[in-house]
Every structure is written in C-alpha cells, then in structure tokens.
Amino acid sequence: MPRLACATGMILAMLALAVPARAQEHFPVRPVQVVVPATPGGPVDTAIRLIEPALAAALGSTVVLINKPGASGTLGMQAVATAAPDGYTIGQGVNSIFTITRVSGTHVPFTLDDFTLLGNYVTDASVLAVSADARWKTFDDVVAYARASPGKLNYASAGIGTVSQLSMQALMHRFSLNMVAVPFPGGAQLTTAILGKQIDIGMVPYTTGEAMFKANKLRPLLTTAPERLRQLPDVPTFAEKGITENGLNLIMGLYAPRGLPNGVRDTLVGAVAKAARDPAFVAKVEGLGLLARYEDPAAARKRLEAEYADIVTLSHALER
C-alpha cells in the first residue's frame, strides 16, 4: 500500500508538471489582446487593423484590439511591459516610442529590454501637406513665405516625441525656418485641422490622408518615403531636399512583455512573420501607400538602436 501511494503521488506530480507544458504547446487557447497605444483612425491604429485578420488566422485565435492612447504612446506600451508574460497581451509598437520619445524630454517608464520583440511588419511614410486651396503650390513656396514672414506659419504635429514633430523640426533646421508648433492627439486630428484651415501645414500620415489626396482636398508637397510614392509620383522626397536623417517614417511592429516562455515566443514570432507575408495583407497595405516590409526581431532591434543614435545626433544639431 505505501508503494502504491508513493507511485500515485509521483504520477500526480508528473501530471502537475505537464499541465504548463501542455498549455504552452497549445498556445493560444483564448483570445490574444493587442494594446494599440494610439487613437483610432491614425496610422498606428490603421496598420494593426490591416494585419489583424492575417494575424488571427496565423495564430488560430481571435485577436482583440484595445486602443490605449496617451503620453506619446508610452501609456499603452507601459501596459504591455507590465502585463503577464504569457502571450495573451501584446502591443502594437512603433519605432518613435523607442527613439524620438526618449530624446524629447517625455518620461519613458520602460526600455527596449522590457519587451520581447516579435517583428516589424509595415512602414508608413508621412506627407507634408496643406489644404488644396492654400496659397503654397510647392514646398519651395512654403520656404519662401516662411523666410519672408518668420513666425506667421503654424504647423500641426501629433505632439512632442512623435515622427511628425521631428520631421517638421528637421525641415525647419535644414532651411532655417521659424514656424509655430500646434500639437494634436494624433494623425487623424491634425489632418482634420489642416483640411479645416485651422492649421497652415503639417505632416499627414499617408494612410490617414490618402482619400483627401485622391479627392484633391489636400495638396502634398513632400514625402518622407525612401523613394517617391507610387501614388504620388510627382511629389519629391525629403531626401531630394537634402534631409536624409533616419527615423522620419513610422515603422510598426508587435511587442510582448519580456520573459515569455520559449514556446509562446516562437509561436508569436512565427505568426507575425506569416501574417506580414500574407499576400492579401501585402496587397491591401501597398494599395494604401504603405510599405510592406517585414523585419525579424533581431533586425527590428538593430534598426531601433541605429535610429536612436541618428535621432540623438539630429536633436543635438537642433539645440545649437
């Protein structure tokens, strides 16, 4: 009888140890929540909604999106960093949170080491734009006016520590312009302000302003894209105007808390890679003017570190 009891105890102990292993093997067994650190309608929100169907299919599970904007994206990403490392809470990250925001004076309550990178999947270029009936027909017209009337032009940005603000600062530094910044909660709101002529000019995410460009309600003057956008072939790039700094595009990726079990991490990384290469997803994003560019976790981390170094250099130049 004692031997039977001992054997039974050993079997129960082995079963108890097997439960977590089986749970990892079968991850996910319930919906995966994606925290989106931005307002609805902007590029960060648009990107995750585009990939969500392919991601859900790759995971074989429901994916639930939860918008949690605030503090230049750090509020939502802090919720991801402090979530249980079980794979059921991940975040829609964006490069600017880990690069521009860190040098902008905004308090960032985490570091890259607080996350498990799952991979980047799409890049969104921004467009320097004015309303369609504005007096400025080209970027050179804006430069001439701003130099003749310093401090009279105002520009919209998505706030301190964002790509839109840094892009405008790079322009003003390169061409010695004096313009007044007016921050907005996100890309959708600043686009509306330019359309309504409350603001003279601003950096509009292409995905947010696409319909307005097609309808000739917004006039595009420059883009931050690596090369001219197929949808705006006549619009020059920042690089053509001598502005070559890295970090002026939004690069979206997925992040999880650090400390994920290996099996869960591998499942999530594999799902992101599969979703990012899904033909339907690629066709959809490229049709919107996005760049479908997958980067694995190692490449994503390398990019963030390089961009941070470039932005520190640019920030020092702006302070002079």
Buried (B, 14 or more C-beta within 10 A) or exposed (E): EEEEEEEEEEEEEEEEEEEEEEBBEEBBEEEBBBBBBBBBBBBBBBBBBBBBBBBBBBBEBEBBBBBBBEBBBBBBBBBBBEBEBBBBBBBBBBBBBBBBBBBBEBEBEBEBEBBBBBBBBBBBBBBBBBBEEBEBEEBEBBBEBBEEEEEEBBBBBBBBBBBBBBBBBBBBBBBEBEBEBBBBBBBBBBBBBBBEEEBBBBBBBBBBBBEBBEEEBBBBBBBBBBEBBEBBEEBBBBBBBEBEBBBBBBBBBBBBBBEBBEBBBEBBBBBBBBBBBBEEBBEBBBEBBBBBBBBBBEBBBEBBEEBBEBBEEBBEEEEE
